[in-house]
Amino acid sequence: MKSVILLSVAASLTVVKGYLQLPSGNTSFTQYSGCGSPACGVTATGFSAAINQLAFGSVPGLGAGDGCGRCFALTGTADPYSPAFTGPFNSIIVKVTDMCPVEGNEQWCGQTTSDPINSFGTEFHFDICEDTGGAAAFFPSGHTALTGTFTEVSCSEWSGSDGSDLWNGACISGESAAFWPDGVGCGNQGVLPLSSLNAQGRELTVTWNKERRYEH
């Protein structure tokens, strides 16, 4: 039987040079394995995650973005596939070490500057690494896709340690940078595909009011 999710969103966000990087907000969550070669170029022994490309701040093949090394407190609040499920939900702190690219992940990580909301009505997405235990600690049994909230926090609150650089250009400087939107760690690279920015990468304010319909 199909379940239908109706999502109404009204907001105004500022997107700078192709990337949307916020200190807190709404997000969706999934999990993935095979986290041994993350886009930031540094592995972690603590809970880690990939973040959607629009927030990560780079494009595939260019390496680290400004999301690399930043730490976030994540809290689940709902299962979009099981709206009747009321928890209990969990909270964890993760370090961003990887990117969830737009291409191939349009449902969850398809946010762009022209449409900075995914199919579940959120501007961010965290794909939590199974290998380091974060997914098991975060997702309730039988519920492997959630929506909820995120807040950037000091990495002193993160329980884990960094591995060695996997290649030249590896970067996790976000772990010691000031919080978004003011702080810069590794910096952003490239311009997100499907961007509606002009060639100069000017600042664009995106305003939308949409009802989204997703069938599962």
N, C-alpha and C positions, 0 to 999 in steps of 0.2 A: 504494500500500500504506500502511495506517495504521501509524504508530509510536505506541506507548503509553508515556507517561512516568508513572512512579509516584513520588510524592514523599511521604516521611514526615517530619513536622515535630513536634517536641516542644519547647515553649518557654514562657516567661512574660515578657510585656512590660508596661510601664506606659504607658498612653495618657492624656495630659493634655489636657482641654478639646477633645477631638475630634481631636487630632493626635499622630502618632507621629514623633518627631524624634530620631534617633540619630547619634552621631559615626562609627559604623562598623557594618558588617554585610554581609549577603548581599543581592544585588540582581539584577534582570534588566535587559537593555539592548535597545533598538531604536533606529531612526533616523527623523528626519523633516526635511522641508524647509519653507520658508516661515516663517523665524524672525524676520521683520522687525518684528513687532508683539507682543513677548513680554508675558506677564502682569505682569512686574515693572516694565514701562514703560521699560526701558533696554536697548538692544542692546549687543552685544559684538563685537569683531573677533577675539578669540581663541576657542578651543574653548568651546562653551556647550551647555547641555542644559536640557530640561524635566524636572521631577521629579514623581512621583506626588502627587496631591492631599493624601493623608493626611500626607505629609511636607512638602509645600509650605507649608501653613498658611493657606489662604484658599479661597474658593469662586469660581466663575466670575462675573465682573461686579463683584467687590469690590476687585480689584487685588492689590497685592503681599502676600505672606505672609512668614513668618520665614525661609523657605528662600532668599529672593531675595538674590543676591550671594554666597552661600556657595560655597566651592570644595571640590572633592572629587577625590581620586585614584581612578580607576576601573581595574579589572583584570578582563579576561575570563578565564574558566576552563573553560567548556563551551558547546556548542551543544545546546540541548534537543531540536532537531529532528534532529541528527546526533550521537548519543551517541558514535559511534566516532571522531569528529574529536578529535584531541588537540593541536591547535595547529599552528604557534605562535600564541599569543594576545598581545595588546598591552595596554599601560597608558597612560593619558593623564590630564591634569588638566583639569577643566572648571569653569566658573562657572555656577551655576544662574540662569537669567534667565526661565524660563517654567514653566508648570504643565501637567501631563498630568492632565486632570480624570477623575473616576470615570466620569461619563456618556459613553458612546460608546467607552470604553477599558477596559471591565470586565476583559478578559483580562489586561492588563498593569498597569493603574493602578486596579484596582477595590478596593484595600485600604480597609477601613473599620474603625471602632473595634470593631465586633462581629465582624469577620473580617479581621484585619490582615495577611493573607497572600494573595498573588495566585495565579493558576493555575499558576505555576511555582515556588511554594514560597518566595517572597521577600517581605520586608516593604517593600522599596524598589524603585523602577523609575526608570531614567534613559533618557529619549528624547533621543538625542544629535543635535544640529543638524548637518545636512549642509552648510548654507550657509557655515559658518565653518571647514569642513575637519575637524571632529572625528570625524565618522562614518568618513571615508576613512582617517584615522589609526588608528582603533580597531578596526574590524571586518575580520577576514581576508576575502580575496576569496571570494565565494560564501556568506558566513555573516553574515547581517544581523540575527540575533536571538541573543543570548547570555545566559548567566548568569555571575555572578562576585561580586566584592566591591567595597565602597566604603569610603573613609576620608576624613573631613573633614580638610583641610589649610589652611595659611595661604595666602591669595590672593597672597602674595609669590612663591609657586611657580607661579602661573598665568601663562602667556605670552599676553597680550592687553591690550586697552584698552577702556574703557567708552565708549559713545556718549552722546549728549545725552538728557535726559529727553524722553520722547514725550508726556507729559501730566502734569498736576498730580497729585500723589500717587504718582508713580513712586518706587521705592525699591530700592536694592541694598545697604543698610547691613549685610547679613550679611557683606560682604567685610572688615569691620573689627571684627566682633563676636567675642566669645569663642565657642569651639566649643559645639555642642550637647552635653548637654541644658541646660547652665547659661546660656549666652550668649543674649542677645536682640538681634536686629538690627532688622528692619522690624516684627517682632511678628506675631502671628496674627490673623486676622479670621474672623468667622462660625463656624459649627459644621458639620462635615462631614455631608452627607446620609447617611441610614441609620445614624447614630450610635446606639449603645446607651447613651450617657450621659444622665443626667437633665437637667432644665432648668437646673440650677445649674452644669453643666459640671464635676461633681466628678471627681476622679481615679478611674480604673478600671483594675484589673489584669486583663488578659485572658490566660487560660491555655488552650492548645489542644493537642490531640494528634490529628492527622488524617492519614489517607492520602488524597492527592489523585490523581485520575486524569485525565489530559488526553490527548485523542486528536487527532492531526493527520493 
